[in-house]
């Protein structure tokens, strides 16, 4: 009968706890991210409509299309910059 020994040469897959920590996403994080993005888009549209209507301003300043386009452009630029940073971070972590 052979004595019991530990053999370090066997191919044992490491458990998830042994693997190095990586950027892990929780199951609801994509849903939460989608809600945040949708809220920012809705807020940008809300501000653009408010700028377009300009209810408190002079009659000559009303219905100028450039003003809401500027607000929407800034909102979309911010969201694009933010999503590019998130994408690059995820790509670097993978």
Secondary structure, DSSP 8 states (H G I E B T S, - for coil): -------TTS-----TTTS-------TTHHHHHHHHHHHHHHHHHHHHHHHHH-TTS-GGGTT-HHHHHHHHHHHHHHHHHHHHHHHHHHHHH-
